[in-house]
Each structure stands twice: as C-alpha cells, then as structure tokens.
C-alpha cells in the first residue's frame, strides 16, 4: 500500500507506505502522470516504510529516463533512513567508520 501527496506549486511528491515488487508498476504509472505536466519533480522518500530492489531500480530508471527527456528528478532521502532500512546497526558503524 502506498500514497502519493502532490504539491503542484513546489513540484514535490511525498511518497508514503511501500514501493515493492508488488506495487512498483502502479507507482511508476502515477509518477509518469505527474511528471508529464512538469519539467522537474522532487520525490520525497522520507516517509517510505518499505522499499525493495524493484522499488529502488524503478526510481533509478525513472530518474534516468526523465533526464534523457531534459526533465529533472531530484530524490530527497535522509541518509539515516536508508542506513536503518538496509543495514543492521552493527554494519552501519562499520560503514560510517570505514572499517
């Protein structure tokens, strides 16, 4: 389950919930509809509860394809959210301290 809140004035989309293999196509269609009306878009991922490889790959391709169309897609994500989601605490310490 996911929800997109669109701020048309700021060209910002806040994504809530999940972007996983189960809904990645649906999210991509919604994002394509939004950027069709814009030259740039900010995707705020700070409220995502779950994202898997399919979700990350879709966002990477989405950004790349729109760049080829001279559109700008910026992704906002607090690094600590990314670390907490993908790496256990003991691994984070090693990554941050280059161990």
SULKAFEN-V337424 format. One record per residue. N is the residue number from 1. RES is the residue in three letters. PSI is psi as a letter, one per 30 degrees, with the letter a starting at -180 (* if undefined). OMEGA is omega in degrees with one decimal (NA if undefined). Layout:
n=N res=RES psi=PSI omega=OMEGA
n=N res=RES psi=PSI omega=OMEGA
This chain:
n=1 res=UNK psi=k omega=178.8
n=2 res=UNK psi=l omega=175.4
n=3 res=UNK psi=k omega=176.1
n=4 res=UNK psi=k omega=172.7
n=5 res=UNK psi=k omega=-175.7
n=6 res=UNK psi=k omega=171.5
n=7 res=UNK psi=j omega=-174.9
n=8 res=UNK psi=e omega=-178.5
n=9 res=UNK psi=e omega=-177.7
n=10 res=UNK psi=f omega=-176.4
n=11 res=UNK psi=h omega=-177.7
n=12 res=UNK psi=k omega=176.1
n=13 res=UNK psi=k omega=174.4
n=14 res=UNK psi=k omega=-177.9
n=15 res=UNK psi=k omega=178.8
n=16 res=UNK psi=l omega=172.8
n=17 res=UNK psi=b omega=-170.3
n=18 res=UNK psi=k omega=166.2
n=19 res=UNK psi=j omega=-177.2
n=20 res=UNK psi=l omega=179.6
n=21 res=UNK psi=f omega=-179.6
n=22 res=UNK psi=f omega=-176.3
n=23 res=UNK psi=g omega=-174.0
n=24 res=UNK psi=e omega=179.8
n=25 res=UNK psi=e omega=178.9
n=26 res=UNK psi=e omega=178.5
n=27 res=UNK psi=e omega=-179.6
n=28 res=UNK psi=e omega=178.3
n=29 res=UNK psi=e omega=-179.6
n=30 res=UNK psi=e omega=179.2
n=31 res=UNK psi=e omega=177.2
n=32 res=UNK psi=e omega=178.2
n=33 res=UNK psi=e omega=-179.0
n=34 res=UNK psi=e omega=-175.5
n=35 res=UNK psi=f omega=177.0
n=36 res=UNK psi=f omega=-178.9
n=37 res=UNK psi=g omega=-172.0
n=38 res=UNK psi=l omega=170.9
n=39 res=UNK psi=f omega=177.2
n=40 res=UNK psi=l omega=-176.9
n=41 res=UNK psi=k omega=174.9
n=42 res=UNK psi=k omega=176.5
n=43 res=UNK psi=j omega=179.3
n=44 res=UNK psi=j omega=-177.2
n=45 res=UNK psi=g omega=-174.7
n=46 res=UNK psi=f omega=-179.3
n=47 res=UNK psi=g omega=178.8
n=48 res=UNK psi=k omega=178.3
n=49 res=UNK psi=e omega=-179.0
n=50 res=UNK psi=k omega=173.1
n=51 res=UNK psi=k omega=178.8
n=52 res=UNK psi=a omega=-178.6
n=53 res=UNK psi=e omega=179.5
n=54 res=UNK psi=e omega=178.5
n=55 res=UNK psi=e omega=177.9
n=56 res=UNK psi=e omega=-179.7
n=57 res=UNK psi=e omega=178.6
n=58 res=UNK psi=e omega=-180.0
n=59 res=UNK psi=e omega=177.8
n=60 res=UNK psi=e omega=-179.8
n=61 res=UNK psi=e omega=178.5
n=62 res=UNK psi=e omega=179.5
n=63 res=UNK psi=e omega=-178.2
n=64 res=UNK psi=e omega=-179.7
n=65 res=UNK psi=e omega=179.8
n=66 res=UNK psi=e omega=175.2
n=67 res=UNK psi=e omega=178.0
n=68 res=UNK psi=f omega=177.8
n=69 res=UNK psi=g omega=-177.6
n=70 res=UNK psi=h omega=174.5
n=71 res=UNK psi=k omega=-176.9
n=72 res=UNK psi=k omega=174.8
n=73 res=UNK psi=j omega=177.0
n=74 res=UNK psi=k omega=-178.9
n=75 res=UNK psi=k omega=176.2
n=76 res=UNK psi=k omega=177.4
n=77 res=UNK psi=k omega=175.5
n=78 res=UNK psi=k omega=-176.9
n=79 res=UNK psi=e omega=-179.2
n=80 res=UNK psi=e omega=177.0
n=81 res=UNK psi=e omega=178.7
n=82 res=UNK psi=e omega=-179.4
n=83 res=UNK psi=e omega=-178.3
n=84 res=UNK psi=e omega=-177.5
n=85 res=UNK psi=e omega=-171.2
n=86 res=UNK psi=f omega=-176.2
n=87 res=UNK psi=k omega=175.3
n=88 res=UNK psi=l omega=-175.9
n=89 res=UNK psi=e omega=-178.4
n=90 res=UNK psi=e omega=176.9
n=91 res=UNK psi=e omega=178.8
n=92 res=UNK psi=e omega=179.8
n=93 res=UNK psi=e omega=-179.8
n=94 res=UNK psi=e omega=179.9
n=95 res=UNK psi=e omega=-177.2
n=96 res=UNK psi=e omega=-177.9
n=97 res=UNK psi=g omega=178.4
n=98 res=UNK psi=h omega=178.5
n=99 res=UNK psi=* omega=NA
